Amino acid sequence: MRFNIQKSRVAKMSQLILPAIAVVITISIIRFPEEAFQAAFEGLDVWFNIVLPALLPFFIGSQLLMGLGVVHFMGVLLEPFMRPFFNVPGAGSFVMAMGLASGYPLGAMLTGKLVKKKLCNAREAERLMSFSNTADPLFMVGAVAVGMFKDVRLGSIISVAHYISALLVGFVMRFYAVDSETTPPVTSSRSRESILLKATRELIRARREDARPFGKLLSDSIKDSINSLLLILGFITLFSVIIRIITIVGFVNMLAPGLSIILKVCGLQETLSPAIISGIFEITLGTKLASTADAPLIQRVVVASAIIAWSGLSVHFQVLSMITDTDIKILPYIIARLLHAIFAGIITYFMMAIPIEGFNSWSMPVFAIAPQSTSQSWLNIFTVSSQVFLLLFSLLILVSIIIYLLRGFEIISFKVIKK
C-alpha cells in the first residue's frame, strides 16, 4: 500500500516537472531571442547539409527493401551469423549494415519496423538497437577529424574504435533478458533444403503478403521517410536552442566543478568538462568543444570518441520517437550507449598509443571533406554511406555462408539449451 502511494506521488511529480521544463524553455527563448534564432538556424543548417543527404536515400531505400521482401531474404540467409553472436534474428543484419553505414537514427527506425512486422520481438529489438544505431563514417572522419581536429588521420582511429566498441556492446547485450523469452531453435545442419532456397521462398512469401503495387510502395516509402526526417529536424533544432540557452545562463559552468573531480580521478584535464557536459546533450557541440579544449591531443580525441559513442540526449529522443508505438524500452539503449562510450574511449586511448603515422594508409580520401552546402558534398555523403553499407553487407553474407558450411560439415555447431 505504501509503495503504491509513493509511486502515485512520483507520477504526480513527473506530471508537474515536464510542464515546468516546457515553461522554462519557452521563457528562455523569449528572454534570448537572438541566440535562440541563431541556434535554430545552425540546427537547420546541420540537418539540411548533413542529415538530409546522408539519411533520405537510405530511409527510402530501406523501406523499399522491406516492402519487397529483401529483409526477409537476409533474415534467413544471415541467421547463422546474427543468432550465435548477437542473439538477434537474421533480419537484424540488414539493420546493422544500414545503421552502421548511415548513422543515427536509422538503426532505431528500422528496428521499430522489424518489431511492427513481427520479424523480432521487443527484447531482441532492444539488443539489436544497442549496437546498430551508430554514428556515420562521414561525420567521424569528415566533420570531427577534418573539420574539428584538422587531421584526417584521426578519423581512422575514431571510426575504427567506434565500430569495434559497437560490436563489443552487441556481444555483451546478447546476454540481456535471455531468461524472459524462448530462444528459437537453430536450423538443423542436416536439412536437405539449401539455405538460399529457403531465403528465396521467404522473400516470395513476404512480397505476396505485402501485396502493394510498386508505385504505392514507393510513395509510402517517400512519405514515411520525409515525415521521419522532419521529426529529426525538430529534435535537432530544439536541442540546439536548449544547449545554447543553458550555456548562456551558466548551467554548464555550474556542473563543471563537480565533473572536474571525476576527471581528475580518470587522469583527464579539467578543461574537458565543458565538452563532456555539452556532449551529454548534443554530439556535435560536445565534439567541437573537445577538439578546442586546452588538453593533450590524446585526451581530446578520447573524450570526442566517447561523446560520439554516447551520441547525446538529442539522438536519444530521436530514437525514442522512432519506437514510441512499440514495446521496445529505451532504458537498455541508454545503458548500451553509456557502455559504448566507455569502450570507445578505452579503445581510442590504446589506438592513440600507436604512432599516428601508422594510420596514414587507413585514411580514405573520399572521407576527407568537411561538410559544406554543395551538391558535390551531398554526393560524397551518399557515396561514403553506400560504400560502407555494401562492404558490411558483403562481409556479413561471407561470414554467414562460411558458418553455414562449417555447420553442414559438422565442424562447428550451435545448440540451444532449454531451461
Secondary structure, DSSP 8 states (H G I E B T S, - for coil): -HHHHHHHHHHHHHHHHHHHHHHHHHHHHHHSHHHHHHHHHHHHHHIIIIIHHHHHHHHHHHHHHHHTTHHHHHHHHTHHHHHHHHSS-TTHHHHHHHHHHH-TTHHHHHHHHHHHTTSS-HHHHHHHHHHHS---HHIIIIIIIIIISS-THHHHHHHHHHHHHHHHHHHHHTTTTGGGS-------TT-SS-HHHHHHHHHHHHHHHH---HHHHHHHHHHHHHHHHHHHHHHHHHHHHHHHHHHHTTHHHHHHHHHHHHHHHTT--GGGHHHHHHHHH-HHHHHHHHHHSSS-HHHHHHHHHHHHHH-HHHHHHHHHHHSTTSS--SHHHHHHHHHHHHHHHHHHHHHHTS-GGGGGGG--GGG-----SSHHHHHHHHHHHHHHHHHHHHHHHHHHHHHHHHHHTTSS-------
